């Protein structure tokens, strides 16, 4: 294992970009988990990857293509709220099929496809970092504003409607925010790494968080620590980042479950 | 006589088809109105119809502008794996913790999925009852409560409802008789004061 590359300035920018996203994705994941919609994260990620590939072969920035596809997914999700998991599964299948066919048939899409599916975050550039900073500066206050509405919608579904208020616009704002952040993460760190960071840290925080606020903080912390460890391991052992990140986070769940059962 | 908060006239409600009503009553501030009747009479459906939660087929519900309604529905959403504490739950609806029974007040820092069914029911009830609202709708509030919980609820309703109008649906005639200032009997597809 060689750690020399860790101190190479070339990898600082991808590391910081990923670290920012690794703190934000678990916060989105906490609310998706609260709403029983964690599968939507995978649908958003798959849609974003397909959109990014289409963008690449049509000479449009991948970030833009991913964001537009995720936005479309968020709108479909909002409009098909009753379809629930069915809509997410259909979006996932359609996006995966389109993405793989593009990779198989278009030489330009092949390298980008591998980066998206393997999670080669070392290809991220300055635009991803700027977008991640913007995502944080937008998402943090918006999530703070949505927090009460999203919790009430789950715990007391009648609360707003009994007062003559329609909660759907705020829920739609969350869908769009989640779609945008996951799209950015997908084109920065890959499909499955983004999904793992949305899904696993909230799973651990839900188990060990002593309160909602503490759970949010714990989820973000687990995401950032898990990401950092995965970054070091993948670079040190010259392995693709996505699978290392996913395996490490799943390992964390297994270890914390065993520890929890023994307590 | 307190201010009129709800005036219900010939209310028939349901889902794909009418299942309850007609219902007629007037609720004033300071009153506790009981909707009593057998299972299946449509009491919960009528309660939801008071704020538009189900389809209204006939009649109307009139309320002055600005009247806020708080509704405690039957049943819990699944709270397993959600690290929300009792204190955080009360903050969501704006309900104060002052006045809670000691056996619950000392558990406010615990996660909701660590509470018993009765403790959780009382806390949800309290969060709706004490939320800033003019009209409070309680659907089977004594479900899951032990004798001490029902007694505490009845005592509290007996002395702390002057600022609100409350409608209670219950199949427990003892609770209805103990706390309600008036009772409307709901029978299948017919209810009049």
Interface residues (C-beta under 8 A of the other chain):
Chain A: X33 X34 X148 X151 X152 X154 X155 X156 X157 X158 X159 X161 X162 X163 X164 X205 X206 X207 X209 X210 X211 X212 X213 X214 X215
Chain B: X48 X51 X52 X53 X68 X69 X70 X71 X73 X77 X79 X81 X82 X83 X84 X85 X87 X88 X89 X92 X93 X109 X111 X124 X127 X128 X131 X133 X137
